[in-house]
Amino acid sequence: MMGNTKEGRASALLPILVFLLIFLGSGYITGDFYSMPAIAAFLIALLVAFVQNRQLCFADKIRLAAEGVGNENIITMCLIFLAAGAFTGAVKAAGGVDSTVNLGLSILPSNVAVAGLFLIGCFISISMGTSVGTITALAPIAVGISQKTGFSMAICAGAVVGGAMFGDNLSMISDTTIAAVKTQGCEMKDKFRENFLIVLPAAIVTILLFLVLGRNAAFQLKGELTFNIFRVLPYLVVLIGALAGVNVFIVLIAGTVLSLIAGVGTGAFGLGDMFTHVGEGIMGMYDITVISIIVACIVALVKEYGGIDFILSFIRKRISGERGGELGIAALALLVDMCTANNTVAIVMSGPIAKEISDDFGVTSRRSASLLDMFSSMGQGLIPYGAQLLAAATLTGLTPFEIIPYCFYPLLMGVSGLVFIFIKKRTRE
């Protein structure tokens, strides 16, 4: 049964349009899509939202914005962002990244270097929860593999980007996963299980493609690959704990404590430096936390003005049934990501709309969260002005356009998502 049938007002979407024009316009003019900080663009959009709708006084608009920020899901999401930042800062300082990379490389068969690079990227990204961090860690290794084998650097870079997007989409500590789960109101473990089944075929086909492309490459790593199992342990605890359904805060706190113990115990840093590294990790999450707060304000006002109703009405006229609702959520996530060049921001912006669609068309919360995460990650792994491809290009000396043809996984993830939408047995919970 359909929910809200209000037509809404297209003019209520003006703040979002202003954001896109400023963000994309500055990128087009300067040639750098990160020249305009997303926070600044969102603040301008928020000011536009406050100026709109003279029927409401300014005090009422402030109250509505505050209610949007005070939403349980928004507060929880922000707290998890900060907890994830603490873990990331601690484990990186403890040398967990290097140890994890070396552990993976030490068991890498020489005849599957490129496919192995993708698999290592999958493991690291699902453990770290960050695609850019994974690319930064593995891109130099991709360069080394290419130089030692004469194998195409673009293919090696494509393997790294694909592996990075695998974990960005699935990791329990990824900001995209956190945002998708919290905006849709489902359990993290349920989203993971649903999501994993959908992307598994894409990952398998990607591995096969890299095996075929790299079948004639002979690769032998030179030098000693040292790793410390105690530095890898925090990643394993976070991953296993999250998969087992342990509360995400407990998992992240446990991982942070273990990282600090490992760091001090192995001599990576002293007792006096522990909380410095934790603080640095938390500060690294400030941007996305503040953006989430500002976006919550904008969405609350846009919704009050009738913008959400307009979008829903627009979508309803073009889709029907559960399958149509899923396609609508997928298209929404992909388009918003292409516009914002940030999959977390795309999820935060489109999450409330996706929730309305899922409620109206009988899409389960774990399904809608999976679709949001998958299709925004798909876009992020393919757009040449996204941070992931820009980082990979910078570290390998290539251009994003040289790498994109070999970004098999993001493309196949989208294909797999569409296949599952069309073959899924239609049931309502």
C-alpha positions, 0 to 999 in steps of 0.5 A: 500500500502506498504511503504519502501521496503528496505532490510536493514542491520542486522549488524546495530542492533549490538548496540541493541544486545550489550545492551541486552548481557550486561544487561541480561548477568550481570543479569544472572551472578550476579543473579540480573537483576538490577545490571547493570543500564540500563543507563550504558548499553545503553551508551555502546550501543550508543558508539558501534553505533558511532563506526559503519559505517565508511562511515559516519564521527563522526560529521555526526553521532553526527548530526544524533543523535541530530536530533533523540533527537530533534524529537518533540515526544521525547522532549514532552515525556521527558517534560511530564515525568518531569511534572508527576514526579513533581505531584507524588512527591507533592501528595505523600508528601501530604499524597495522597497515604495513603488517597487514599488507606484508602478511598478504604479500608473503602468501601471494603466489608469483603467477597470480600477482594482479589477482592477488593484488585485488584480493589483498585490496579486498582484505585490507579495505574490509579491515580498514573501512577506507578505500582511499587508505587502501589505495594509498597503501597498495598503489606503491606495491602495484607500481613495483609489480608493474616495474618488475614484471613489465605488466601494464601499470593501468591493470595493476592500478585497476586491481587496487581500485577494485579491491579498495571499493570492495571493502568500502562497500562491505566493511563494518567500519566504512563510513558508507556502510555506517551511513547506509545502515543508520539511514535505513534503520537495519542491523549492520550484520543483516546488511553485510550478509545481504550485500555480500551475497550480491557482490560475491559474483562480481568479485569472483568474475573480477578475480577470473578476469585478472587471472586471465590478464596476468596468466603470463606474468612472472612475479617475484618479490624482492626484499624481506616482507616483515610483519608482526601478527600482534599488529594484524590482530586488531584488524582481525578482532574488528572484522570477526567481532563485527561479523559475529554481530557484536555491537559496533561501538564495542568492536571499535573500542576493542580494536582501538585498545588492542591497537594501542597495546600492540603499538606500545608493546612492539615499540611503534610508539610510546605510552605518551603518544597513544592518545595523540594518535587516537586524536589524529584519527578522530580529527580525520573524521571531523569533515564527514561528521560535520557534513552529516550534521549540515546535511541533516539540517538541509534534508529536514528543511527540504522535507518540510518544504515539500522537496522529498514529497516531490522526488517521491511523487516523481519516482512513483509515477515512473516505477511500480512494485518492489522491483521498481522501488529497488531500481529507483533507490539504485538510480538515486544513489548512483546519480547523487554520487556522480554529482557529489563525487563522494559516496558517503555524502551521496548516501547521507543525502539520498538516505532519507528519500531511499527510506521513504521509497523502501517503505512505500514499495515494500523494500526491506531495510537491509536491501535498501541499505545494500543498494544505496551502498553498492550503487554509490560505491559503483559510481565512486569507483568509476568517476574520474574526478573521485578521490579514489581514482585521483589518488590511484592516478597520482601514486602511479603516474597515470591519468584516471582515464587510463585506469578506468577501463580496468576498474572491473569490480565497480562496474561488475558490482553494479551489473550484479546488483541489477541482476539480483534486482530482477531475479529476486523472489518478491516477498514482503517482510 
